[in-house]
Amino acid sequence: MQDNSFISVFKRDGDMKKFLISFILTVAFIVVADQAIGYMLKRGYDFTTFGAIGRKNEIVNYVKSDIVILGSSRALHHYVPPIISDSTGLSCYNCGLGGQGIIYHYALLRAMSQRYIPKMIIYELTPEYDIEPSNNARFLTEIRTLSPHGCADSILSVVGHMERMKMLSGIYPYNSLLFHIVGDRLQHKDLISQNGYIPMKGSLKKDENYQPRVLDFSKIDSVKVSFFEKMLREYSKKTKLIVMVSPIYGSNAPASFDVIERLCARYDVAFHNCSGDQRFTHAPSLYSDHVHFNDSGARQYTASVCKYFRP
């Protein structure tokens, strides 16, 4: 009986060892596969030179313009760098990105600052992405790919509590970008030929009944505003920083941005609120949609505000 019991225990120990070895090998395989696939995705991403990814790589790795423009799609489609350069004598690049606000652009600015500090930063304020409460996790995809530049980890951990752990994965930063990487590499769409500016086409038809969205700042997003203040505090000491609000279609008076105006005053940063500029707010022919200028509107607007950017 004792011999049988010994054999049974030995057999169980042997099975446990086999299980542990199998488990360790499986985990090792998953880790190696994750890092290998992640490395290939990163290489594919880093060497993409066309489309939205190529434009972002150009901005992060190569742009060294005197003036950079940051902000959402209203920055991307409203500021024409050659017009600013002609007026100021300074080189200019539009780094705006649709659907992104201060959280992403603070990370982008940190990444660019690893190489150089622009002489001037123009930030286009968009309430939806810079002030109003929302799910800030939607900004993480674009920020994750900045992590190799040593500027994103602390930002990711503020916005997403599990991000620091997830970023240990090689695949995770790129897991939603595979088709974008392939598409941008195949389509060969040039988005950097106009110094980052992307013009909008078409024009609105006049609509007498249209009313712009009412801005309600009774509640503000403390995370967004804290990153906005970080940008002001850190970069107002290093360069000339200007905050802009471009015209809002249908507005009859400038919108109020008290919280941002107070922050700008605290850090001695220029704030120019053009949201109610009547030359533009009721001119549908200058807009591609109710939010964005078309190319003609962008050129006219840029020319009208260059006076704020001259040294």
C-alpha positions in Angstrom: 0.0 0.0 0.0 2.8 2.4 0.9 4.5 1.7 -2.5 1.3 2.5 -4.4 0.9 5.7 -2.4 4.5 6.7 -3.2 4.0 6.0 -6.9 0.7 8.0 -6.9 2.4 11.1 -5.3 5.3 10.8 -7.6 3.0 10.6 -10.6 1.1 13.7 -9.4 4.3 15.6 -8.9 5.4 14.6 -12.4 2.1 15.8 -13.8 2.4 19.1 -11.9 5.9 19.6 -13.3 4.7 18.9 -16.8 1.9 21.4 -16.3 4.2 24.1 -15.0 6.7 23.6 -17.8 3.9 23.7 -20.4 2.5 26.9 -18.7 5.8 28.6 -18.6 6.6 27.7 -22.3 3.1 29.0 -23.3 3.6 32.3 -21.5 7.1 32.7 -22.9 5.8 32.0 -26.4 3.0 34.6 -26.0 5.4 37.2 -24.7 7.9 36.6 -27.5 5.2 36.6 -30.2 3.7 39.8 -28.7 7.0 41.6 -28.8 8.0 40.3 -32.2 4.6 41.2 -33.8 4.7 44.6 -31.9 8.2 45.2 -33.3 7.0 44.6 -36.9 4.0 46.8 -36.4 6.1 49.6 -35.0 8.5 49.3 -37.9 5.6 49.4 -40.3 4.2 52.5 -38.5 7.6 54.3 -38.2 8.5 53.9 -41.9 5.1 55.0 -43.3 5.6 58.2 -45.1 2.2 58.7 -46.7 -1.3 59.4 -45.4 -2.2 60.4 -41.8 0.4 58.3 -40.3 3.1 59.6 -42.6 2.0 63.2 -41.8 2.2 62.4 -38.0 5.7 60.9 -38.4 6.8 64.0 -40.3 5.6 66.2 -37.5 7.0 64.1 -34.6 10.4 63.3 -36.2 11.4 66.0 -38.7 9.4 69.3 -38.5 11.6 72.1 -37.2 9.5 75.1 -38.2 9.6 78.4 -36.4 5.8 78.4 -35.9 3.7 75.3 -35.2 -0.1 75.2 -35.1 -1.8 72.8 -32.7 -5.4 71.9 -32.2 -8.3 69.9 -33.6 -9.6 69.8 -37.1 -10.4 73.5 -36.8 -6.7 74.1 -36.5 -6.0 71.6 -39.3 -8.4 73.3 -41.8 -8.3 76.9 -40.7 -4.6 78.0 -40.7 -2.6 78.1 -44.0 1.1 78.0 -43.2 2.4 79.7 -46.4 0.2 82.8 -45.7 1.6 83.0 -42.2 5.1 82.6 -43.4 4.7 85.4 -46.0 3.4 87.7 -43.3 5.8 86.9 -40.6 9.0 85.9 -42.4 9.0 82.7 -40.3 8.6 79.1 -41.4 5.3 77.5 -40.3 3.8 74.0 -40.0 0.2 73.0 -39.3 0.3 70.1 -36.8 -3.5 70.1 -36.1 -5.3 66.7 -36.0 -9.0 66.0 -36.3 -10.8 64.7 -33.2 -7.9 65.6 -30.9 -7.5 68.2 -28.3 -5.2 69.4 -25.6 -4.4 66.0 -24.1 -3.0 64.7 -27.4 -1.4 67.9 -28.4 0.4 68.3 -25.0 1.9 64.9 -25.6 2.8 65.8 -29.2 4.4 69.0 -28.0 6.4 67.1 -25.5 7.6 64.7 -28.2 8.6 67.5 -30.6 10.4 69.2 -27.7 12.8 66.3 -27.5 14.3 67.8 -30.8 13.6 71.5 -30.6 11.4 74.3 -29.2 9.5 76.3 -31.8 9.8 80.1 -31.7 6.0 80.3 -31.6 3.1 78.0 -30.8 -0.4 78.8 -32.0 -3.1 76.8 -30.3 -6.7 76.7 -31.7 -9.1 76.2 -28.9 -12.0 73.8 -29.5 -14.4 73.5 -26.5 -15.5 69.9 -27.2 -11.9 68.7 -27.0 -10.3 71.2 -24.7 -12.9 72.2 -22.0 -16.1 70.2 -22.0 -16.4 66.9 -20.1 -16.2 63.7 -22.3 -14.7 60.3 -22.3 -11.0 61.1 -22.6 -10.1 57.5 -23.4 -10.9 58.3 -27.1 -7.6 60.3 -27.3 -5.4 57.4 -26.2 -4.9 55.7 -29.6 -3.0 58.7 -31.0 -1.0 59.2 -27.8 0.1 55.6 -27.4 2.3 55.7 -30.6 4.2 58.7 -29.0 5.4 56.5 -26.1 8.7 55.6 -27.7 9.6 59.3 -27.6 9.5 59.2 -23.8 6.7 61.7 -23.4 3.5 59.7 -23.2 3.6 57.3 -20.2 2.7 59.8 -17.5 -0.1 61.2 -19.7 -1.5 57.8 -20.5 -1.6 56.8 -16.8 -3.6 59.9 -16.0 -6.2 59.3 -18.7 -6.3 55.5 -18.6 -5.6 53.9 -15.2 -4.5 50.5 -16.7 -2.5 52.0 -19.6 0.9 51.7 -18.0 0.5 48.0 -17.6 -1.1 47.5 -21.0 1.8 49.4 -22.7 4.1 46.5 -21.7 2.6 44.8 -24.7 4.4 45.3 -28.0 1.2 44.9 -30.0 -1.1 47.0 -27.8 0.0 50.5 -29.0 -0.7 49.5 -32.6 -3.5 47.0 -32.3 -6.1 49.2 -33.9 -3.8 50.7 -36.6 -2.9 47.7 -38.8 -5.3 48.6 -41.6 -4.4 52.3 -41.3 -0.7 51.3 -41.7 -1.4 49.2 -44.7 -3.8 51.7 -46.2 -1.5 54.7 -45.9 1.4 52.7 -47.4 -0.7 51.6 -50.4 -2.6 54.8 -51.1 0.4 57.1 -51.3 -1.7 60.1 -50.3 0.5 63.1 -49.8 -0.7 65.1 -46.7 2.5 67.1 -46.1 2.9 69.1 -49.3 1.2 72.2 -47.9 3.2 72.2 -44.6 0.6 70.1 -42.9 -2.5 72.1 -43.9 -5.3 70.1 -45.4 -7.9 72.2 -47.3 -11.6 71.5 -47.1 -13.8 71.6 -50.3 -17.4 72.6 -51.0 -19.5 75.4 -49.5 -22.6 75.7 -47.4 -26.0 76.8 -48.6 -27.5 79.6 -46.6 -29.8 78.4 -43.8 -31.7 81.1 -42.0 -32.8 78.7 -39.3 -29.4 77.4 -38.4 -28.3 78.0 -34.8 -24.8 77.3 -33.6 -24.4 74.9 -30.6 -24.8 76.7 -27.3 -21.5 76.4 -25.3 -22.2 75.5 -21.7 -19.2 75.7 -19.4 -21.1 75.2 -16.2 -19.2 71.9 -16.0 -15.6 71.6 -17.2 -13.3 68.7 -17.7 -10.7 69.0 -15.0 -8.3 66.6 -16.8 -8.4 68.6 -20.0 -8.1 72.0 -18.3 -5.2 70.6 -16.2 -3.3 69.6 -19.3 -4.1 73.0 -20.9 -2.6 74.7 -17.8 0.5 72.4 -18.0 1.1 73.5 -21.6 0.7 77.2 -20.6 2.9 76.9 -17.5 5.7 74.9 -19.3 5.9 76.5 -22.7 5.0 80.2 -21.9 8.5 80.3 -20.3 10.2 78.8 -23.4 8.5 80.4 -26.4 5.8 82.7 -27.6 2.4 81.0 -27.0 -0.8 82.2 -28.6 -4.3 80.8 -28.0 -6.9 81.4 -30.8 -10.6 80.7 -31.3 -11.5 80.9 -35.0 -15.0 82.0 -36.1 -18.0 79.9 -35.3 -20.5 79.8 -38.1 -23.8 81.4 -37.2 -22.5 83.3 -34.1 -23.7 86.8 -33.5 -21.3 87.5 -30.7 -18.0 86.1 -29.4 -18.4 83.1 -27.2 -17.2 83.3 -23.6 -14.2 81.3 -22.5 -13.7 82.6 -19.0 -11.7 79.6 -17.6 -9.2 79.7 -20.5 -8.9 83.5 -20.5 -8.1 83.4 -16.8 -5.4 80.8 -17.3 -3.9 82.7 -20.2 -3.8 85.9 -18.1 -2.1 84.0 -15.3 0.7 82.9 -17.6 0.8 86.1 -19.7 -0.3 84.2 -22.8 -2.1 86.1 -25.6 -5.7 85.0 -26.2 -7.6 86.1 -29.3 -11.3 85.2 -29.5 -12.4 85.5 -33.1 -15.5 83.3 -32.6 -17.9 86.1 -33.3 -16.1 87.8 -36.2 -19.0 89.0 -38.3 -16.9 89.0 -41.5 -17.0 85.2 -41.3 -19.8 84.0 -39.1 -22.6 84.7 -41.6 -20.7 83.9 -44.8 -21.8 80.3 -45.8 -19.7 80.4 -49.0 -16.6 80.4 -46.8 -17.5 77.2 -45.0 -17.3 73.5 -46.0 -19.7 72.5 -43.2 -21.0 74.2 -40.1 -17.8 73.7 -38.2 -15.0 74.1 -40.8 -13.9 76.7 -43.3 -13.3 75.7 -46.9 -10.0 76.6 -48.5 -11.2 80.1 -49.5 -12.5 80.8 -46.0 -9.3 79.4 -44.4 -7.1 81.7 -46.6 -9.2 84.8 -45.8 -9.3 84.0 -42.1 -5.5 83.3 -41.9 -4.7 86.5 -43.7 -6.9 88.4 -41.2 -5.2 87.1 -38.1 -1.5 87.2 -39.2 -1.2 90.5 -37.4 -1.2 88.5 -34.1 1.7 86.3 -35.2 4.2 88.9 -36.4 7.3 89.0 -34.2 
